[in-house]
Amino acid sequence: MKTMTLALVLALAVFAAQAQGTTTFYGPNGSKTGSATTTGNTTTFYGPSGSKTGTATTTGNTTTFYGPNGSKTGSATRPHR
């Protein structure tokens, strides 16, 4: 269940970053927890210190997630509209 929830949160972050170009994430206390930038169909995620934490590439209705070293960590597919 945790994995599915994390995948959903990341997928939503990807779609939000794609819509806005850059998205900054904040924790409940207002401190920055990370950010995401999008170029083309690739979103890159950064931690609060600015270090790369991973990427996500969207092709069609599937988003594939990669860790900071480029290894595939998972994917999520949304239904066609």
One Martini backbone bead per residue (centre of mass of N, CA, C, O) as a GRO file, in nm:
protein
   81
    1MET     BB    1   0.058   0.062  -0.021
    2LYS     BB    2   0.297   0.260   0.001
    3THR     BB    3   0.388   0.233  -0.294
    4MET     BB    4   0.127   0.337  -0.425
    5THR     BB    5   0.125   0.612  -0.286
    6LEU     BB    6   0.398   0.709  -0.388
    7ALA     BB    7   0.334   0.685  -0.690
    8LEU     BB    8   0.101   0.886  -0.685
    9VAL     BB    9   0.254   1.131  -0.581
   10LEU     BB   10   0.466   1.137  -0.807
   11ALA     BB   11   0.271   1.157  -1.045
   12LEU     BB   12   0.145   1.424  -0.955
   13ALA     BB   13   0.412   1.580  -0.958
   14VAL     BB   14   0.467   1.549  -1.254
   15PHE     BB   15   0.209   1.688  -1.359
   16ALA     BB   16   0.261   1.956  -1.213
   17ALA     BB   17   0.541   2.018  -1.335
   18GLN     BB   18   0.449   2.018  -1.630
   19ALA     BB   19   0.250   2.260  -1.599
   20GLN     BB   20   0.484   2.468  -1.452
   21GLY     BB   21   0.803   2.348  -1.461
   22THR     BB   22   0.811   2.439  -1.143
   23THR     BB   23   0.834   2.268  -0.823
   24THR     BB   24   0.764   2.323  -0.479
   25PHE     BB   25   0.823   2.160  -0.169
   26TYR     BB   26   0.636   2.140   0.143
   27GLY     BB   27   0.603   2.113   0.461
   28PRO     BB   28   0.404   2.149   0.742
   29ASN     BB   29   0.627   2.379   0.850
   30GLY     BB   30   0.737   2.523   0.560
   31SER     BB   31   0.962   2.359   0.463
   32LYS     BB   32   1.177   2.259   0.236
   33THR     BB   33   1.172   1.929   0.054
   34GLY     BB   34   1.168   2.024  -0.258
   35SER     BB   35   1.198   1.963  -0.622
   36ALA     BB   36   1.081   2.031  -0.969
   37THR     BB   37   1.174   1.971  -1.311
   38THR     BB   38   1.090   2.046  -1.661
   39THR     BB   39   1.185   1.865  -1.970
   40GLY     BB   40   0.960   1.789  -2.152
   41ASN     BB   41   0.920   1.440  -2.041
   42THR     BB   42   1.112   1.536  -1.794
   43THR     BB   43   1.150   1.484  -1.443
   44THR     BB   44   1.330   1.646  -1.182
   45PHE     BB   45   1.446   1.559  -0.861
   46TYR     BB   46   1.491   1.743  -0.548
   47GLY     BB   47   1.621   1.813  -0.270
   48PRO     BB   48   1.667   2.051  -0.024
   49SER     BB   49   1.987   2.076  -0.120
   50GLY     BB   50   1.976   2.001  -0.454
   51SER     BB   51   1.983   1.708  -0.489
   52LYS     BB   52   1.950   1.443  -0.678
   53THR     BB   53   1.672   1.187  -0.660
   54GLY     BB   54   1.537   1.194  -0.958
   55THR     BB   55   1.330   1.057  -1.224
   56ALA     BB   56   1.075   1.127  -1.485
   57THR     BB   57   0.904   0.958  -1.756
   58THR     BB   58   0.670   1.053  -2.011
   59THR     BB   59   0.466   0.815  -2.202
   60GLY     BB   60   0.181   0.893  -2.249
   61ASN     BB   61   0.034   0.702  -1.971
   62THR     BB   62   0.345   0.664  -1.877
   63THR     BB   63   0.543   0.652  -1.579
   64THR     BB   64   0.894   0.659  -1.522
   65PHE     BB   65   1.117   0.568  -1.262
   66TYR     BB   66   1.427   0.712  -1.130
   67GLY     BB   67   1.707   0.719  -0.985
   68PRO     BB   68   2.000   0.893  -0.927
   69ASN     BB   69   2.156   0.655  -1.110
   70GLY     BB   70   1.920   0.555  -1.338
   71SER     BB   71   1.751   0.345  -1.209
   72LYS     BB   72   1.481   0.161  -1.214
   73THR     BB   73   1.183   0.186  -0.982
   74GLY     BB   74   0.924   0.245  -1.174
   75SER     BB   75   0.559   0.259  -1.247
   76ALA     BB   76   0.283   0.447  -1.405
   77THR     BB   77  -0.067   0.410  -1.501
   78ARG     BB   78  -0.306   0.581  -1.672
   79PRO     BB   79  -0.596   0.624  -1.783
   80HIS     BB   80  -0.774   0.677  -2.037
   81ARG     BB   81  -0.994   0.945  -2.155
   0.00000   0.00000   0.00000
